[in-house]
Amino acid sequence: MASQDWIQHLLNPSPLQLTIAILLCITIPIFLHTSVFNKSGLTTLPSILLVGPSGSGKTSLLTQFERGTAASTHTSQAPIAVECSLPVSSTAGSDKYRSIHDPTHSIHKKFLLVDTPGHGKLRHYALDTITSPQNLRGIIFLVDAATLSAGDEGLRQTADYLHDILLLLQKRSESKTGAKALKEIPVLVAANKMDLFTALPAALVKSSLENEITKVRRSRSKGLLDSGIGMDEGDDEKDDWLGEMGSKEFKFKQMEEFDVVVEVEIGNCLCDEIFY
Amino acid sequence: MLDSFEILTTSGVILWSRSYTNNSDPSIINSLISTVFIEEKTLPGAGVADDISAANNPPFKCDQHTLKWTTVKELGLIFVAVYRSLLHLSWIDKLVDNIKTLFVDLYGDQLKKPHTTIVECHFDEYFDQQLRELEKTALNQDTKSAEASALLEKAPPSLSGNLGDEPPLLPGLLSRGASKNNWKDATSNEYTPTATPDASRPGTPAGHLLTAKAGPGGSRRSRKLANTPSTHASSGDETSAKKRAAKSKAKKGRKWDADGLVDDDSDTPLDYSAPNGATSGEDDGEERAGAMEEIDQKTWGSKTGKGQFVLKDLDDQVHSMLASADAEKSHSTAAPAGIVGSSISAIGGLFRNVVGGKILTKKDLDKAIKGMEEHLLKKNVAREAAIRLCEGVERELIGVKTGNFESVQARIQTAMESSLRKILTPTSSLDLLREIDAVTSPSTLSLQKRRPYVISVVGVNGVGKSTNLSKICFFLLQNKYKVLVVACDTFRSGAVEQLAVHVSNLKELTAREGGKVELYQKGYGKDAANVAKNAVTFAVQEGFDVVLIDTAGRRHNDQRLMSSLEKFATFASPDKILMVGEALVGTDSVAQARNFNAAFGAGRSLDGFIISKCDTVGDMVGTLVSMVHATNVPVLFVGVGQHYSDLRNLSVKWAVEKLLSSNQ
């Protein structure tokens, strides 16, 4: 009956076992809590993405938001997210219906500004952020207004990139399933460097970008297929036409159909005021 | 002289900078970043780039300026020194390295904060100190022998020392006596370290040990000094007093009783204290590490205790920081692990390999990287390119912590994917149609005249130049361009007839679509460059949109044939020179691409590759990578079949997937 003794001993209420049991009961939930909740964080801050070709002033704008004065910068190689807060006077869109006497009014104003490198080889950072966004609220597309004159290489590069971004947003809104509606993402085309003599005014920036995107759209539709398509099956025919199907000219207005509002504003990073 | 020195982050923000010229051009550093870091045109020093010193990184030359740089990977920092190429600054590597050590030491924790770009730094003084010191060193060096300069590299010039027994002595004064070990060269400036052999090790232990050497007399003396502020100083043992004076020469504001007396003596005894110093240094070589540790502690204490640093203290602080960094390095390299310790760490390592959160070292990576290299070689990537890619991945991964439940292999896989993607992605958009449009119908504002867009195709024999040329022609005809095909292969019999057949086929195929194609040929035996030139003028007269020039195939290592390409490039001045390379070729692809890229003279290079016969190699598309690796020229098209329509743009995602897929 040794085994029975052993079992009896095991099931006996001894103070040691009791303490072990109590300790386990207390520590396991605490352990789980800390290990699980530390990872996820409470909420991710609403983030705004800065995109644009290299040298358009993204990092400069970022530092302007963070410090109040623009720091001198060089070509970026890595993305960076910076926690910024809205100016005291302005009210966040999410706080529109909140009373100004509400104590929570003064918080909830922080947001993340995400800077991405604009170099041709490094744009995947920006594109990845758009395809798998974490609480993405808006995109600021910076352009260098001084390089947008017709026939300029800068205009072509810029339009190419803007076309890619808008196409990505369009695909995103098309692919959304009914159950999980995605938030609309407004795009602000910010024409930077307005202090320069050769900079174009906002209306011209808008029209020249629209014209150039029209060209991009046309040549993309006529261009060769990508090497992946047609070789391996399963890749269904993708519709890569940006904006309204069959339209002759591309207008930013056409993007509203896909919950993408595009606005063009001007400003420069050197002065204190940034247009919202 | 130095033009400027900048400390910036990989995200592009300048943390600290100093400029000695009025208009420092930011484009110089921008070009460094884009060529070296992003496009990787010049390879960084082989091996582990993490702790690499500026001397091992190749200097970057740009527009009369030379840039010396170094990086700190985990903090994402870049340190760049810019100076005129005419100057020969021997100390610049040392400066960059020292500044790196100091900056990381001082502001490392600030840099690790997330979501901010602000770093509070008051780095000016530190930089000035370093610069002054190294310049002085350099001046001295000129007069010294060469061998001394070699030793100087290793010597932290001066160190705060000889304070083993002093803090109780002088509680109010925190000035750390800069014990310059200029025993021999007493007349030289006080910042100047001597490059005597005994100075090749840090000065600190020497100073420290000297007091010890002096025996109990020294310490007793100091106590006596503290207690009796009178003329006792000179009364005791001559040598020890003088030695002390020599050591503490640089101290300012010390309330020494016999001030004048000691100062007067300070120069004379230096001569005979020198052998003393030398012997003591040799004797106590083994104890050096221990002594170093002790000093570290003290300097840290004094640093935190004070808010501001006066110059003298700064000097010592800087030195102690540099010394501690050196000591750390030597510790980490020489740290022997016990059997128990190593086995525990091995088990931990295995566990972490499964669970993740392991900090990768070269040893962990070696095997997996080797495996990855083999894999790439199997995919027909040239060895040279495979080694470069693997070294890049290794450099990127050493010191990185793996994520949760992420094995080393998976980490390497993702790193390789991103570096493949980076190498294959073109720097700028490659939309051929828009480029043609820009040339053939320029906008009215940009004062350019309408002219045809000239594309020429070069390559080794039999890779499919004519076939790919007709594929491009077909593509252009579908987009309603007027195309002139020029037969510049005036060498191989049947080449012109072959093109004629292609052209007549294409005419038939696209007659309905509205394209127009003509053949321009002058028979055999003519000079190809002249034919091309005449063809372009002909196309201008006749109003063609695009001129496609076919050339004779040539072996890339045949100097006679390749030399004619330069003349061809200047005569025809093509907008795009495309090289056709076949996917079947293996290691030779690197040499092919290099030689063709260099064949067009100094101002001209290839504009793109067409990789033909991609359908025949399955997923062994390594040639893509090899050719781009060799030249940094993007792949424009890939040929994927026998028909005119089997021409594709390169999809980077597709190529990367093929290269990394493991099924054979």
Interface residues (C-beta under 8 A of the other chain):
Chain A: S54 G55 T59 L62 T63 E66 R67 A71 S72 T73 H74 T75 S76 Q77 A78 P79 I80 A81 V82 E83 L112 D115 P117 H119 G120 K121 L122 H124 S149 A150 G151 D152 R156 Q157 D160 K215 V216 S219 R220 K222 G223 L224 L225 D226 S227 G228 I229 G230 M231 D232
Chain B: E6 L8 T9 T10 S11 G12 V13 I14 S17 P26 I29 N30 I33 S34 F37 I38 E39 G76 P114 H115 T116 T117 I118 R421 K422 T425 P426 T427 S428 S429 D431 L432 L433 R434 D437 A438 P442 S443 L445 S446 Q448 F475 Q478 N479 C614 D615 F637 V638 V640 L647 R648 N649 L650 S651 K653 W654 A655 E657
